[in-house]
């Protein structure tokens, strides 16, 4: 399963620095507004300590972590919905993402002026929300016009669809994001194919100066207070430090660097974990032979569906899954001992895969 996260924000907020921390593709960082007119795309390995630990019990020739596609979308400007900055190009790229990472400028730098003239991350949230809301409202209104024509000929299903669309319209006109609208599952289906921008899960990352990496600052507190009623908590990352850490190949050097600035792990790891939670994703593992590998699926998927994440043939020919829990493998030390202790279970087509399961798929063909 390919997860695609889009990094959004106003120009000069630190989006490209964040992209360079996460991705294996490095983009050019500049101090100029609107310095690029296309999105950067990279792939980020999703490091999982459990997979590394598994390799100490079940050796393989190589470890393969799950991956996440990352899109660094060019900086937005007020009026993007009308074509300002790079306008509609930006909004089209967002539509193809599964989740969004909103990077907020929470640092002062006299040499890097803010496009709005002052540092105010809460205002910046509202600017981007508004731009996305306007585009969503345009889409909803176009669909309403089409559905109204069908309603006039007496289609009862169209009437229900219109009622649902009017709910979305009112919500957006009230400057609210679609993701906060409480509707039934069948109502969500009405707009599912529209890939509405404000319906996408959003996480907020406060980009701070080096000195504020561990403690945050007054800008972070303002964001925290703003998001609290929504049940959200921003992540705090010093983009400049994270970029420098990402350049280090030696693990000991990275740990020493982190310790110097009072951090216990790269902030980018927190971003990735948060993305998993946002999208309701879990990992399972396949081990032994040439590779120990992590696979990404949505929570609630069955064993055949998990097999399909490996290869469609495995889902079609699925017979059973032999399952060992990660915790049992760690506690007992080997697959053989897990089997002897009755900790290897044989599961059928209705088994719901759990986070950290180690699967051996048995199949026809």
Phi, psi and omega in degrees: 000125182264116178264131181239117178253129177262134177263117183239166178157169175291159179300145180065026176272344181108019182298314184291326174298319178296317178302317181293330177292320188275320195264158174275000176254126183260130180252159181282130178260128179231167177261012184255134178292143177056041183280355177219152180238018176216156181279145171269140181236131179218173179240134183242125174289137179264092184295132181229113182300333180296320180294319177299320181291318178304323183294341177282340179260318181238099186285144175221165182293328179207157175257136176234114179276159171296162180231160178227131174281136182237133180239117176270101185273132183309150185303138181271152174236156173302130182095010180301328181294344177252010176100004179294153183063238175252004166044243190294335176299314178303311185292326178293321179294322178299321184301332183273358182268152178274328180212162183236140174248110181267110179272124183250133177285116180234038179219153175263141175200106183299335181275356181229083184297144177282141184298336178262002174093348179204163179269114180205086185297330178293317175300321181296322175301313184294326178296310182292319177305315183297316180300319180288323179298319180299316180294320178297318181297321177300316180297314181299316182295323178295320180290324178301317180300320180291316184291325180301325179295323179287324179300323183297338178266008172091019180283115183292323178297322179294325179296316178295320179297319179296318179301319179295315180298325179293328175297314180296319180299313180297320181296315180291322178295338177271016178060040178246150179277145182303326183297344180263002181275126180274107178224161179286161182302320181292333176286325177298328181296333181298326184248005187304316184285355181276345180048053185301139187294318183274005174270347184285139176303139183232132170245154184242129181240120177272116180269113187244169174290164182307316185293341183257010185301320185269333189246342185079192181203189184294330178292319178297318180298322178296318178294317181300316180294324180291320185276340185306315179298340179270359181074025182246150178231125180285153171268147180245122182221137173267100187302322182295314179297315181301322179296319180292321178297319182297337181281344183278128180273332185274126183298321180296321178295320179296318180295320179295319179298314179300316180299322181299327182257009174080025180248148180261348176199160176299136180299334181296330176298322179294322179299315182294316178299320180295321178299320178300315181295318180303319186264008176060044183256151173225170177239143167235168187234147166242137188225162175094154179080227186284330186213146166257126192222143174260141179234145182255131174220167175278143178303136180099354179288148180273170180301317177298322179294322176296320177300323178294335176293334178279310178195139182300329179298326181292325178289317181295322183260017185303130174250305180199168175236131172266124191240130170237135176283142180306315182298325180290320178297317180295318184290323187261338170095348178197160177295321180300315180292327176296319180295316179298325183273005180075022181263006172254119181250150177255119187242148181262200189291340182267359182293130177267118184293138180255155179300127179091000177298143172253119188247138165244114183270126174256134187207163173277138175089000000 
